[in-house]
């Protein structure tokens, strides 16, 4: 039995209140659910409730999706929630099925849009990835054709579901000359999901990114950069992107890289492979079987990086992705939010996802959890539209309104902004003042000890001291397998003496002996940059030179965090059978 999260129940309740409050088949609402919030579960539970509450109407339902992958995902959730007597079917050429008489039909838009006449009496149509529906009624697309044709045969209600309630150019889906969607019935924000731990936060690298993909002078086409010009600029920076990705994401296990074109993707993947990273390209042109095989290899950890253009922006569900390489400058909020969302799902052992932005996208767009739509720009002579759209909530309101009657926001045009180069811009709202949680500590003592836990291999516990106070601890797992061992290898490479070819220890005991006997002395950091935002302090990076120590102190306000000089006081909690001190 599937137990819905509180916000998922709230979304369904608010939709069922919205429909009767806004009667008429032309009143079509949106449900805004961020990537990772369980859109397919919400649609599945909504379908179940329709049959449960109004069985006498036999509310046959069509769930429309843009791709075969999303059809399979939605059908999986529906199969767990629907009662056994209801028949679930597909209408999708790519799946080889056209079951037009099922109780619940999951259909790809490319297969269904010309065949509404075959479906019979339908009571509800649900549109997943609703931002793909054209907002301009003068350019009727496949979705509109399907709904118009279906309306000839039956009366039904429609709901759209999306993580981004705006088009690629940022204009609200509720705006346009004749928008299909007329309101937002319910909204879940990225911020509330982060606060409730249903999403993993994006984090920026500790070091400044030096490689910058310059967009100066590139023209715009259809609301984003001209793709031919953009591809040339991206190509010029790919060597730097590959080098810095390896430097900054060495302890990350699953990377997704976004580029402007397939040519860029091929070249970046080749560069990563030349540098020892198992990488492959997955794009729209990748044959179906090859694509499935590559994604399966990625899931198993056989590939470390998938490089793509847009193919992994929606409908791709690998929760343990922990690094996004953004090498695709954009002014489209849809691409930005959808791309960032690939790294925000939660997974066992995952605490966050590293966001490596080699463009000015983050600086230009702002934190990903604060992105909103905008009103359609109209000429001052256009007096035809009696409605405008609220920039804050997307509701259609009378054009004469000074404040939005729905959310109270002041209605105003967006202010012009200018942008610089790559910056350390916040990717989440909570990071707008990240220095408040950062401290630079001068390290005067390092203690190595054995950490034992029943049922697990031993690990090396490292305690760092500033004066008499233990600042932070970390655990190095030489005897573990897989990713934990890989992290230990990287840790040893950073902390051993560079002039000596010290082999990586096979065990915690080996590491302690090598550090203690003087043959391979450890290189202990002069300082640490520590983040105190979470429940426990976390090492952001080790500082190895006095110049870097002074620079980091200046960057966060000149604090000197040498807590207290004095005699060594051993830390509590470690099994100090083999202590090694490094008093300065």
N, C-alpha and C positions, 0 to 999 in steps of 0.2 A: 504493500500500500504506500502510495506517495503522499508524504506530508508536506504541504505547501508552507513556504516561509510567510511570515506575517505580511510583508509588503506585497507578496503575490496575491494573497487573499484580498487585500485592500484594493488592488488594481481591478480585480474582477468585480468586487462590490461597487466600485465607483463607475465602472462601465455600465453595469445593470441599472444604476440610478440615472446615468446620463441618457441612455436610449429613450426611456419614457418622458424625460424632461425635454427632449429635443426630438419630437415626433417627425416622421416623414423620411422617406427613403433617401432623400438628397442630403440629409444631415448625417454626415459620416465622421465619426471621431477617430482620434489616434490614441494609442497606448504607447507611452514612451518608456522603454525598458532598456537600460544600458547593456552592452555586451557583458555576458557573464551573469546576468540577473535571472536567466531562465525563461526567456520569451516563449520557447516551445512548450514549456510546462504550463505557463499561463494560458496559452491557446488551447492546450489539451484539456485542462481543467474547465475552461469556459465551455468547450464543446460538450464535455460530460454533463455540466450543469444544465445546459439547454435541453438535453434529452431527459434529465432527471426532473426538471421543474415543469416542462411542457410536453410530456410524452404524447398527449392526445394530438398535438400539432405535428408530431414526427419531424422535428426540426433538422432536416438533412442539411449538412454543412459542407462547404468547400473551403479548404485551406490552400491558398495560392502562395507559392514560393518561386524564387527566381532560378533555382538550380536543383539538380538531382540530389546533391549532398544535403541540402536543406530539406528536401522532400523526405529523405530517409531519416533525418534527425527528428523532424516533426512526427513522422509516423511511429517512430520508436516510443516517444512520449505518449502519443495517443493510445498505442497498444497496451500500455501499462494502466491507463486511467479509464478507458472506455469499458462498459460492461460487455460481457462475452456475446450477448445476443445482437450487438450492433456490428455491422460489417464495415471494415476499414479497407479502402481501395486506393489505388494510384491511378492518376491520369497523366502519364509522363512517357514520352517516346524514348527518352534516354534510359528509362527503367524497363522498357518493353511492355508496359501495361497501360490499358485505357479502360478502366473499370468505371463506366459512367453511371452505373446504377447502385453504387455502394451508399450506405448511410452517411459515411464520412469519407470525403474524397480529398486526398492530398494531391494537388496538381501543380505542375510546372507551367508558368504562364505561357511559355512558347508553344506548349502542346495544347492548352485548353482554350486560348483566347478566341479561336474561330469556331468552337464547338459547344457554345452555351446551349444550343438547341437540343443537344443530346442528353442533358442532365436531368430533365424533369423538374419536379417541384423542389426548389431550394429555399431554405428559410434564413440561412446565414452565410456570409462570405467573409473570411478572415484573410487579410493580406499581410504576409510576413515580409520584412524588409521594405516597408511602405515608402521609404525615401526614394525608391526607384520609380514611383509613380509621378508622371509629369504634372506639375502644378498649373500649367497653362492649358486651359480648355481649348485654345485654338490649335493645339498640337496633340490631338487625341492619340494616345498610345494604345498598347495592347490591353492594359488593364481597363481603360475606359471602354474599349470596344467590347470586351467580355461582359462588363457590367451592363452596358447599354443593350446588348443582345439578350442577356439573361432576363432583363426587366420586361421583355416582351412576353415572357412565359410565366413569370411568378413574381410575388412580392417578397422581399427579403431585406434584412439589415446587414450593413457592412461595417467592419472595424479594421483599421490598419494598425500594425505593430512595428515599431522601429526603435533603434537606439539613438537615431539622429533625426529629429522631426523637421528637417530642412533639406533642401536640394544641395547639389554639389557647390552651387554658387552662394550658399548660405541663406537663401530666401526661405522663409517658413513654408512648409507644405500647406498651411492654411491660407497662404497669400497667392496672388496670381490673378490673371484675368477671369478665370473660372476654376478655382481650386476644387479638387475632388474632396479633400478633407476640410471640415468646417469648424473643428474644435479639438481640444485635447481633453479626453475624458479622465485620464489619470497619468501621472508622471512619477517615476522613480529616478532619483538623482544618483550620480556616481558618488557624490559626497556621503549620502546616507548609507550606501552599500559599503563604502570604505570604513565608515564609522562602525558599522555592524559586523565588520570582518567577512563580508560576503565577496569582497574583491581584494586582490593584492595591490598594494600601492606601486606606482612607478617611482623610481628614484633616479637621480642624476649621478653621473660619475663624480668621484672626488676630485679628479684632475680636470683642468680646462681642456676642452676639445680644440685642437689646433687646426684641423682640416675644415675648411669652409667652402661649401658649394655656392658660388656667387650667382645671384639671379639678376644683378643689375643689368637693365636694358632688355631683358627678355619680355616679349609681348605676351598678352593674354588672349586666350581663345576659349569661348564657352565657359567662362568663369574660372579658368585656371591657366597656368603657364602654357605657352605654346610648346607642345611636346617635342617637336624636332629640335628647337633651340635649347630646350631644357636638357635633352639627352646629351647634347654636346658638352654642356657645362658639367653635368654629372660625371661624364666620362673622364674629364680632366682631373677629377678629384678621387677617383676610385682607388688608386694606390694608397693614398693617405687614409682613406676610409678603412681599407683592409688592415693596414699597419696599426691604426689606432684602435680598431675593434679588438684585435688580438691583445693589445696592451691593456685595454680598459675592461675587457670582458673575459679575462683568462679564467676566472673562477665561476663563470656562468656555463650552464650545461646545454641549453637549447636556445638557439638564436633564430630570429626571423629578420631578414634584411629586405627593405623596400627600396626599389630603384624606379627610375622613370620609364625605362623601356626594357624589352626583352634583351636587346643587345647589351645594355648596361648590366642587366642581371647575369647574363652569360659571362661577361668579363669579370664582374665582382666574384662570382663563384669560382672562376678559374684562379683568380688571385688568392683567394682564401685557401684553395686546395694546394697551390704552390707554397703556401706558408704553413701547411700541415693541418689545416682545418677541413674536416669532412663536410663538404657542402654540395648542394645540388640546386637546380633551378626548377621551380614549379610556376607555370604561367598559364594563361588561357589557352595557349597553343599546345600545351603538354598533352599527349594522348591520355585518355582516361585511365587505362591500365597502368601506364607508367606513373601517372600522378598518384594513383592509389598506392602503388608500391613505394614511391618515394616518401609519402606521408607516413606510411607504416614503418619504414626504416627510421624516420625522424622520431616517431613515437617510441620506438625501441631504443633510441639513443645511438643508433648506428650512424646517423647523420647528425652533425652538430648544428649546421646552419641550413635553412631553406631560404633561398633568395627568390623574390617574387616581384611582380609589378602591382597587380591588383587582385590576383587570383586568391590570395589568402586574407583579403580584407574583410570578407563576410563568409559565414558558414564554415569556418575552420575552427575546430575545437580540440586543441591540445593544451590542457590547462597548465602544464608545467613549463611552458615557455617562460624563460626568465631573462631574456635580453631582446630588445627591439633595436635594430640598427636602421635609423631613418636617414636614408640617402636619397630622398625624393622630395625636393622642395615643393610646397603646395600652398595655395591660398584657398583651398577647398576645406571647409570645416568637416565635411563628411569623411573625406580621406583621412584627415588628421585624427578624428575621434575613432573611426573604425580601425585604423592602423594601430593606434595606441591600445585599443581594447584587446588586441591579440595577446597582450602580455598581462592582462589584469585578472584573469581567472585564478581562482585559488586551487592549490594542489598540495598534497602531503609533502612536508619538508620545504615548501616554498614560502619565503617571507616577503619577497618583493620582486619587481622586474626592473632591470637596468634599462634606462631610456637613453640611447646614444643618438643625439640629433646633430647631424652634420650640416644642417641648414638653418635658416632663420625662422622655421615654421613655429617652434614653441614660443619664441619671442613675439612673433607676429600675431599668433592666435591667442596666446595666453594659456593659463592652466587648462588641461583637458577637461577637468570637472567643472569648468565655468563657461564652457562654450554654449552660446545661444544662437538662435537664428536672427535674421534681420528682415526688415520690410523690403518689398520690391521697390526699386527706384523708379519713379515715374517722372515724366516731364511736368513742369509747372503748369502747362496748358491743359493737362489731362484732368477734366472735371467729371469724368464718367463714373468713377468708382465711389459709391457711397460708404465704403468700408476702408479702414486701414487695419494694420496688424500690429499687435503689441510686440515690441522687441524683447520683452522680458518673458512672456508666457506663450506667445504665439496665437492668442485668441483674436478673432476678427471683432473689431469694435467700430462704432460710427466714426467716420472720417473727421468729424468735428471735435472728437473727444480730446481733452487735455490730459486726463488720466485714464488708465485702463480700468474699467469697472470690475474686471475679473480679479486682478492682482494689485491694483493701486499704483502701478508704475507710471512715471511720467513718460509721455510719448514724445520721442525726440529722434532726430536723425543721428546715425552714428558719427562720431567725431573722426576727423582725419588723423592718421597716425603715421609716423615714420619709423623705420626700422634699421638697425645696424647689422652687424655680422653675427656669427655664432656667439651666443652668450650663455651664461649659466642660468637662463631663465627658468622659472618654476614650472614644472610639468603638472603639479597639483597645487590647489589653493593653499594647502597646509605648508607648502614650501616657500611661500612668498617671503617669509622671514626665517629662512632655515638657520641662520647664524645664531639664533637664540638658543638652539639646542646643541651647537657645536662648541667644543673646547679643545684647545691645544695644550698638551701636557708635556713638560720636559721629563724624560724618563731617567731616573737615577739608579734603578735596580730592576733586574729581570730574574725571576725564579722559575725553574723548570721542575716539574714533578710528575709522578705517575697518577693518572686518574683511572680508577677502577669502578666499573658498574656491572652488577650481576647480569649475566647473559649477553654481555657485549665485550668485544676485544678492548684491551687497554688503549688509552690514548695519552698523549702528552699534554699536560696542562701547563700553560704559560701565564704567569702572573706578572703584571707590569706595575711598578711602583714609582711614584713621584714623592721623594722624601720618604716619610713614614707611612704614607697612605697608598693602599692598593687602588689603582685607578680602574683597571679593567682586566679581565681574564679571557683567554681563548683556548680552544682545544684542538689539537692537531692529531689526526687519525691515521697514522702510518699503517696500522694493522687492519683497517677497514678495507672494503672493496669498492670498486666503482668510483663514483663522484667524490666521496669522502677521501679516498686515497689520492685521487688526482689533485684535490685541493691541498693535501699534505705535501705532495711533490712540489707544487708551486710555492708553498710556504717555505719549504726547506731551501729552495733555490734563492729566495729573497733574503733569507736570514743567515745563510752560510757565508764564510769569508770568500769574496769573489776571486781572490788570488789562488785559492786552493780548490782542486777538483774533488770536492767531498761527495762521495756517492750518497744517494738517497737512502736513508735507513729503512730496513725492512720491518722494524719493530720499535716500540717506544723505548725499550731497554737499549737498543742500538743507538738511538738518537741521544739518549742521556749519556751514554758512555763516550760517544764521539764528541759531545759538547764538553765533557768533563776532563778528558785525557790530554787536552791541549793540542792534539794533532790536527784537529779540525775545529778551531775555536769559532763560536757563534758570533755573528755580527748583529749586535743588539741595536735597535733604533735609538736615536737621540731624543725622539719625541713621537707622540701619537696624536692624530686627529680623531676625536671620539664624539660620537653622536649620543646624546642623552635623551632623545625624544621618546624612545620606547620604554618598556618596563625595565629593561636591562641596558647598561651602556654597551655600545657597539663600536668596534674599531672601524673607522672609515678608511684610514690609510696610515702606514708607518712613515716616519720622517727620518731621513738618513744623514742629512747634512745640516750644519748650523745655518747656512743661508736659507735653506728651505724652511727650517724651524722659524726663523725670524719673519719670513714671508707669510707663513700661515698665521702667525700671531697677528701680523698687521692686517691680514685679510678679514679676520673675525673681530677686529677691534683692538688689537694690541694687548690682549690679555696675556699675562704670564702665569700659567697654571702650574708652576712648581709649588706643590702644596706645602711641603715642609721638609727641610733637610734634616737628616739625623740618622740614627742607627737603623739598620734593617729590621723590619718586623715581618715575620713570615705570614703569608695569607692563610686564612682559614678555609677548610673544605677540601684541600688537595692532600693526597697521600704522598707525603714528602719523603719517601724512602730513598730517593736518589736526587736530592736537591742539588742544583747547580746555581751558584750566585754569580752575578755580574755587577759588582759594585763599581761605581765610577769614581 
